[in-house]
């Protein structure tokens, strides 16, 4: 596996992107093609400014081409591509150009809105630049003035892609070759937010003017049932990043959004929290009790709410009372807090579901706070 500095066991270990792996394989394969010697290790320069050595698992020498492979090490990041074999096949071309394309297991772009043109292999701009630069440096070092073909492949890429959102984004046939830093930061908020931006951009480019945001896979399932007339690309998992997602929608001109989730996170949103992670915001039982009181709940129920342990428990109390108005009020607060956060310019709807898929309450098409 790729070499990394030893870290304290209390730290999360960084890994390397598919873009870095592809670059390492391409460089190793070109050196092998030139020297006719099997390559076992190769060092590349990452965008963050450091040099890293990669282990080459296999170097298959042919008469006219060389294929090198490495195993993608995602570190402690929960990445679908961790452990995948990344390959690069390199051969000469006579026109002096450096041509980079995707082979087996690398997806191809079929929808606009991504940083790659429709029809090209899903190898993002930074990895393309990394490969280009390393190849140019090798050619310069050996004083060679030929062109080079580089085909990046991932043998299990098509299967791995089923665990990603690639098909929804219009990337068909495999995974994407990604990375802006060269390293994978474990549990990176920046990476998750980048995926939200990409999903919104693809939806916008596909002509969607109404997007549906969910906090997870279960709520997305409920959302797709609720908005069955919308295309799949209109559904986006925002996770905890509701404020970020809504501001980006306004920024690029999405006029209408719907939020679908459950009591736990939406009880926080209703009170104005735009980051819904448990570490970033807490449930206010006093706030929920005030809404329940406004909806006519008896003192006995108010006491139960104030003594509850979770927002879902509060939801159960109100559901058993048959108080749909409570959930409608929470939904309305969610809409108004979002509009307040983005300072207007969005039409917002919210729907709250139970864990088993029961629609508890909703507020529709609110455009003012």
N, C-alpha and C positions, 0 to 999 in steps of 0.2 A: 504493500500500500504506500501512498505518498508519505514522505517524511514530514513530520511536524515536530516542533520543539515540545519537550516534555512540560506538562503543565500540572499545577496542583489539582488533586482530585476534586477539589471544591469548585473548579472552573469547568465551564462547558467548552468542549473542543471544537475549534473551527474546522471546516472541511474545505473542499475545493469544488468549484463549479464545473458543470459539463463543458463549458467553454474553455476552462483551463486544461481539462483532461484532453479535449480535442486538440488544443494547441500543442500540448506535450507530445501527443501521438504523431501529429503532422511533422513536427520538428525532428523527432526521432526517426521517422520513416524516411524523410529526405536525407538525413545524414547517412542512414544505412544504404540508401540508393546510390549516394555519391561514393561512399567509402567501401561498399560491398562487405561491411562488417555489421554483425548483429549488435543492436543497441539494447542495453539493459537498463540504463538510466539516462535521464535528460533533464536539463535545467531550463526553465523558462522565466521570463520577467512578467510579473503580474501588474495589472493596472494600479494597484495600491502602492507600487514602488518597491516590492521586494522580490528576490529571486527564490524560486522553490524547485526542489528536485523531485521528479516523479519516477516511480518504478515502472518500467515497461514490462508487462507480463508476458507478452509474446511479440516476436519480431519475425514475420514471415517473409522471407526473401524470395522474390521471383526474378525472372530475367529482365522484365521491363517495368516492374512495380514492386513496392514494398508496403506491407500492411503492419502497423504497430498497434498494440492494444494496451490499455491500462484499466484498472478497476476504479470506478468513481467512489471516492471517500467523502461522504457528506458530513463527517464529523458527528456532532451530537444534534444535528438538525434533522427533524422528522421529514426527510425528503424521499419521495418515491423513487428517485434515481440512485439512491445510496446502494452501492454494491454492483451497479450496472457496468457492463463492459463497454468502454468507449473505444472506437477504432478510427484510424485514419489510413487511407490508402493513397500513396503518392506515386505519380508517374510523370514522365517528361512530356512537354508539348513544345512545338517548334516556333510558335508565334511570339514567344517572350512574355506571355501573360501568366498571371497567377489566378487560376480558376478554382473557386471553392464551391462545393455543392454537397448535398446530402445524399446518402445511400440508404440502405436498409435500416429501418427503425428511426429515421429522422423525418419528422413531419414536414409537410409542404403547406404553405399558406394559401388558403382559398377565399378568405374574406378580407376586405380592407379594414384599416384601423390599427393594424399592428405596425411596428417599426421596420417591417420587411415587406417588400412588394409582393402582391398576389402572384403566385406561380413559382416563387423561389423557395428553396429549402429553409426551414425554420431555424436558421443559424443567425442569432441576433447580431446587431452591428458591432458591439464590443468584442465578442469572440471572433468575428470575421477580421476585425482589425488586429487582434492578437495573433491570429494565424498568419495573416498577411505579413506582419512585421517580423515574426520569427523566421518565416520562410525567406523573406528578403535578406535578413541578416545572415542566414546560412549560405545563401547563394553568393553574397558579397564576400563572406569569409573564404569560400572555396574558389572565388573568382570565376563563377559560372554565369553565363549569360543566356540561359535557356528559360523557357516557361515551365510552369509546374501545374499539374492537376492535383487537387486535394479533395478526396471524397470522405466525408465524415459519416460513420455508421454506428448504430447501436443495435446489436443483434436482437435484443429483447425489447427494443424501443416501442414497438407497436403494442405489446402487452402492457408495458409500463404506462403508456399513454392513457390507458383505460382508467388509471388512478388519478389522472389530472383533468383539468378543464380544457385541454387542447381542442377536443372535437367541438366544444361549444364556441370556442374562439375561432374556429375555422382552420385549425391546424390538423391536417388529416394524414394518417399513416405512420405516426410515431411521435416521439418527444421533441421538445425544442432544445437547442444548444444555447444555453443562457449564461448570464453573468456580467456584472459591471465592475465588480471589485476583483474578481478572480478567486475570492474565497467565499465560503458560505458562513454567514454569521448565525449561530444557533438561535432558533426562535426569533428571528429578526422581524421586528415590526415594520421596518422599511421594506422588506421583501413582500410582506403581506399587503401593505398599502400599494406597492407597485403593481401587484396582481389585480387589485381593485381598479386602479387607474386603467390598466390594460383592458379589463373586462368592460368598463364604461366606454372606453374609446372604440372598441369593436362594436358594441351595441349602437353607439352613435353613428358609426360609419355604415352600419347595416340599416339605418333609417328608423331606428327605434326612438320614439318620443315619450314613451312611458316605460320606466324601469322599475323592477320589483327587487327590493333588497331584503335579505334574510340574515339571521344571525347564525345559521348553521344548516346542516343537511336536512334535518327533520322539518324545520320550519320552511325550508325551500320546497319540500314535498307538498306541504299544505298550500303554499303559495301557488305552485303550479296547478293545483286542483282549482284554486280560487280564480286564477287568471288564465284559464285554459286557452283563451284566444290569443295570448301573446306568444311570440316565438321563444325558443329556449334561450337564445342569446340575451333576452331582456331580463333574465333572472341572475342576480349577482349575490354571492355570499359576502357580506360586509364584515362578518364576525363582530368584533367589539368596536370597529372604527366607524360608527355611524356619522359623527360630525365630519370626519375627513371625507367620507364618501359623498355626503350631501353637498359639501362645499365644492367638490370636484364636479358634481352634476351641474350645479349652478354655473361654474366656471366655463364649462364647454357647451352650455345651452340646452341641457335636458330640461324640458318644462314640467314634467310630471313624474313623481315617484310614489311608490307604495312601499310601506314597511310591514313586514310580517314576522312575528316572533311570539315569544311567550312571556309570562308574567315576570319571571326573574329579571331579565334584562330590560324589558320595557317599563317596568316600574321605576327603574333608574332613569331611563330616557324621559319619562313623563315629568320628572322633577328637574330635568335640565342637564343631566350627565350625558356628554357626547362621546365619552370613552366608557364602554360598558364592562370592561374587565373587572373582576372582583377586587383587584388591587387598586384600581383607579377610582372606584366609586362604591358606595354602600347603599343598601336598601333603607329608605326612611319609612319606618312603620308609622311614625306620626303623620307623615304625608298621606300614606294609604288610609289611615284611620280617618283623616279629615275628608278624604274623598268619599269614603263609606258613609260618614255622617251626613255629608251633603246629599247622598242618595237615599237617606232615610233609614239607615241601619240602626238598630236598637243599641242601647248602651252595652248590653251583654256581648253583642258582636264586636263592638268597638274595643272592649277590653280584650277579647280573644285576639283581635288584630294586633294590638299593642304588645301582646305576649307571644306572638308568633315568632318562629325561628327563620322562616323564609318567605319570600314574596309568593311562591307557589302555594304555601300554606294559607296565606291571605286569600289567594285566588280561590282555593277550595272552600273557604268559609263563605265567600260571597257567591260562589256558584251554587252551593247547597241552599243558600237563601233565595236563589233564583233572581238575583239582582244583576241583570244584564246591563243596566244603566251604569253600574260601577265600572265595568270593562269598557263601555263606550266612552266614559269620562276619561279614563286612563289613556285610551287611544287618542282622544281629542287633545289631551295635554301633550302627548308625544308629537303630534302634528305641529302644534303651535310652538313647541320648544325648538323643533327643527327649523321652522320658518324664522324664528327669532335668531337662531344661531347663524343662519346664512344671510340674515337681513333681507328677507323677502326674495321673491323671484322664483319660487317653486310652488307647485300645487302638490299637496301632501295628503296621502291616505295612510291609515294604520289599521292593522288587524291583529288581534291577540287570540292565540289558540292555546288549548290545553295540551298536555303531553300526548294525549291519545287522539288528537286531531279535531277536537270539538271547537268550533268558532265561538269564542266567549263574548267578543265585542269588537266594534270597529268604528272608525270615523273616516268619512270620505271627503275628498276634494276640498280640503281646507287651504286657503291661500293667504290668511292673515293671522296675526297674533295679538 
